[in-house]
Structure formats: C-alpha cells, structure tokens
Amino acid sequence: MIRAKIWFRCAAMHDPVTPIVLQPAIIGWEAKKRRVGTQIERAFNGEELVQRMKGWITVDPKKVIEIVSRYGRLKVLDERELVVEVEKIEDIQSLQKAVQDSFGGEVDIEPISKR
C-alpha cells in the first residue's frame, strides 16, 4: 500500500491546506416526547471529510472524490490525517496527472515516504 498526502487550495488564502480531524463527530438524538441522553462518537471516513470541505477549498469535493476513487481511496489515517491510498507507485503518478489535468494547481498529491 502506498500513501500520499492530498493538498487543496484554501478558498480564502489560496495556500495549500489539508483537513485533519481534531475530534470525532458526536451524534445525539432529539425526541419529540422524551429526553434522549444517548450519544455516539464516530470518526469520519476519507470521503466524508473531503465532502465537508465544500466552500472552504477552491475545487468541488465531489469531483475530487470521483477522480481519486479511479486510482485508490481516501482514508483518514490514525483517526486524524487525510491520505490517499493506492496499490502501486504508477497509480500515484496517474492520479497526479489526473488532478493536474482536472484542477490545474488547485490540488496536489504528495507521496509520503516510508519511515
């Protein structure tokens, strides 16, 4: 498995940014006729995290998800960091070309070197 960081352009400052999860989503319920105190905590998956960037980045998150899914998948690593996972290095190279062709310099794919 090969991983890469995905960088977007911030809609406000136009510098490279990537979302991180600071804390998982906490979901509760509201009932019409009773009080519900139950809450669940659930982390985002990669696609959910990217979808929530709509309006904060300069590209359409759905289009990014569509292109990335052709070559690999978006994943939240260690419940915090957004990465792209692919099977082989050629997939990273193809993905880099696809995002360049579709978004120009608005999205970057940066391979992560193994430690």
Secondary structure, DSSP 8 states (H G I E B T S, - for coil): -EEEEEEEEBTTT-SEE--B-SS-EEEE---SSS----EEEE---HHHHHHTTTTTBSS-HHHHHHHHHHHEEEEEETTTEEEEEESSHHHHHHHHHHHHHHHGGGEEEEE----
